[in-house]
């Protein structure tokens, strides 16, 4: 597990600032599968956030960013 230098509250604030914008994400799907996708951050909830990729909705937790499983590239 790769940890970032950010705490959970600052990660939530950064995601809240990016809501509604197009972002590029690197998603570690496990077993050496890493997807780089263009997505839009749709909704923000207390423990998770949702993104849309080509019309499909996916949910990630803020802990995924803290661990490095999801990386916001832009």
C-alpha positions in Angstrom: 0.0 0.0 0.0 1.3 3.4 -1.0 0.3 6.2 1.3 0.1 9.9 0.4 1.2 12.7 2.6 -2.4 14.0 2.8 -4.8 13.3 5.6 -8.4 12.3 5.0 -9.9 15.7 5.5 -7.6 17.4 3.0 -8.4 14.7 0.5 -12.1 15.3 0.9 -11.6 19.1 0.4 -9.5 18.5 -2.8 -12.2 16.2 -4.2 -14.9 18.7 -3.3 -13.1 21.4 -5.3 -12.9 19.1 -8.3 -16.7 18.3 -8.3 -18.3 18.6 -11.7 -14.9 18.9 -13.5 -13.3 16.5 -15.9 -10.3 14.8 -14.4 -7.9 12.1 -15.4 -7.6 9.3 -12.9 -5.2 6.4 -12.6 -7.1 3.5 -11.0 -5.3 0.4 -9.7 -7.7 -2.5 -10.4 -5.5 -5.2 -8.8 -3.3 -7.9 -10.3 -1.2 -5.3 -12.1 -4.2 -3.8 -13.9 -4.0 -0.1 -14.0 -6.5 2.0 -15.9 -6.0 5.6 -16.9 -9.4 7.1 -17.5 -11.0 10.5 -18.1 -13.9 11.0 -15.8 -16.2 13.6 -14.2 -16.6 13.7 -10.4 -20.4 13.6 -10.0 -21.4 13.4 -6.4 -19.6 13.7 -3.0 -20.8 11.8 0.1 -19.3 11.7 3.6 -17.2 8.5 3.0 -17.3 8.0 -0.8 -17.4 9.9 -4.1 -18.8 8.9 -7.4 -17.5 9.4 -10.9 -18.9 8.9 -14.4 -16.8 7.2 -17.0 -18.4 7.0 -20.5 -21.9 7.1 -18.9 -21.2 4.4 -16.2 -21.2 5.3 -12.6 -18.4 4.1 -10.3 -17.8 4.7 -6.6 -14.6 5.1 -4.7 -13.7 5.9 -1.1 -11.4 8.7 0.0 -9.3 6.0 1.5 -8.6 4.7 -2.0 -6.8 8.0 -2.7 -5.0 7.9 0.6 -3.7 4.4 -0.2 -2.7 5.2 -3.8 -5.2 2.9 -5.4 -6.8 6.0 -7.1 -4.5 8.8 -8.2 -5.8 12.1 -9.6 -3.5 13.0 -12.5 -5.1 16.3 -13.6 
